[in-house]
Amino acid sequence: MKNNRSCPKCKSQEIMIMNKSQSSYLLLPVWPYRPVQYRSFVCTSCGYSEDWIATTKELEKARKMRITYKDKLMAFRRKFNL
């Protein structure tokens, strides 16, 4: 949907893109929680939707946060022998 502007489910080309002002923030499961901006692509024919992180800068931010979360989780498990 993001690249070809057609719905993979019903093949309609009636796609609505919800930008930053229309969609909220997606919270990734990281600690502490930090918002990452994303865009929603919604088929107005069948309702199928996809969410994509808005920019490459936001994607890099999400990658860094995910690595931080994994590191903290592993440290917690080692500390409590889990």
N, C-alpha and C positions, 0 to 999 in steps of 0.2 A: 504494500500500500504506500509506503513512504517513497519508494523510488519510481514505481510505474503508475501511481495514482489510480489503481483499479483494485477492487475488492477480490481477494483470493477465494472467497467463499461463493459469491454470487456473480462475480465479474462486472458488477456495476462500476461506473466511473463517477458516481455521485459521492465524492468523498469530502467530508468536512474536516478541516484541520483546526484543532483547538490550540491556540497559541498560549503563551505564558499568562496573558491577562484573562483568558477563559478557563484555563485548567490550573489546578493547584500544584503543589509540590509533591513529588513522590519521595517518601522516606525510605531509604534503604536500611536494611537491618544492620546498622553499625552503632557503635557506642563511642561517643555520644551521638545521638541522632542529628543528622545534618541534612538539610533539604538539597535535592538535586532537581534542577529544572528539566521538564520533559514536555513533549508534545504528544497529543492524542490524535490519531487518524481514525475517523469514524465513518463507516459506510451508512449513508442516510437511507439506503434501500432495505438492508437486512439487519443493521445494527452491529455488525461485526466491528471490533475495534482493536487497534494496536497502539502501544505506548512506546515512544522512542525518546531517549535522552536528547535534549535539545541541541547541544553543541559538542564539539570534540573537547573543549575545555571542561565542560560538565562531565563528560565521559571519563576523562582523566581523573577528575576529582572523585568520581565514584570508585574508580579502580584503586586509588590510594586509600580511600576510606575502607574499602573491603579488605585490603591487605592489613591495615591497622586493626580491624575487627578480628581477623583470624589470629594475628599475633597476640592480641589481648586475651582471646579465648584460650589459646594454647598455654599462655602463662598462667591463667586462672586454673586450668586443669592440672598443670604441673604442681602448682602451689598446694592444691587440695587433693592431690593424687587421684584424680578422676580419669 
